[in-house]
Amino acid sequence: MRRIEFDYYGLYLRKYLQDENDPRQTDDDFINSRAEAAAEEFELASREGMSVDVSQERAIAVLMDGFD
């Protein structure tokens, strides 16, 4: 059976970059790096006992760091 992986953070960032017509919208390395950092932040926050909402907020903050 083939496993399909859903990358919420990567999709979120890619959509943002497309909407902003950012030249990095096709930079898979940039997007994957940011998405991985966000996922790691979500996991860290969850392990620290944070709620899902707080963990998600922290992950999005990492994902979108430096964007307006």
N, C-alpha and C positions, 0 to 999 in steps of 0.2 A: 504494500500500500504506500502510495506517495503522500508525504506530509506537506500540507500547504501552510506556510507561515504567514500570519497577519502582522504587519508592521505598522501599528497605529501611529507611532511617532514619526516614522519616515513618511507616511502618507500625509500626515498633518503638515509637516514642514514643506514637503514637495508642493502641496496645494497652496500654502502661503506664498512660497517663492514664485509659483506660476501667477497667482493673483497680483503680485507686486512686480511682475515681469523682471524678476531678479535673474541675472545671468547664471547664477548657481543652481537654477532649477533643474538642470540636467547633470549636475555634478554629483554622481552617485556616491563618491567617496565622502564628500562633505555631508551629504544628507545622512548616509549610513553612520558616520561618526557621531553626528549630533543625536541621531535616534538611539544609538547604543548608549551614549552618555545619559540620555533622558531615561531610558529603561533601567539603567543601573541606579540612577537617583530614585526612581520609583521603588525599586527593590530595597534599597538602603532605608528609605523612609518607612516602608512597610515593616521591615525588620526592627526598626526602632520603635514600633508600636503606633505609628501615625495612622490615622484613618485613611481610607481609600481616597477621599476627597483631598486631604492635605498632601498625601503622597503624589497624587496626580498634579496638584498645583506646583509642587516642587519639581516634578519631572518636566512640566511645560516651561517652567522658569529656566531650567537648564537648556532645554531645546531651543528656546527663543532668545537666549541671552545675546544681547548686542543688537537685536532688532527693535524697531520702535513699536 
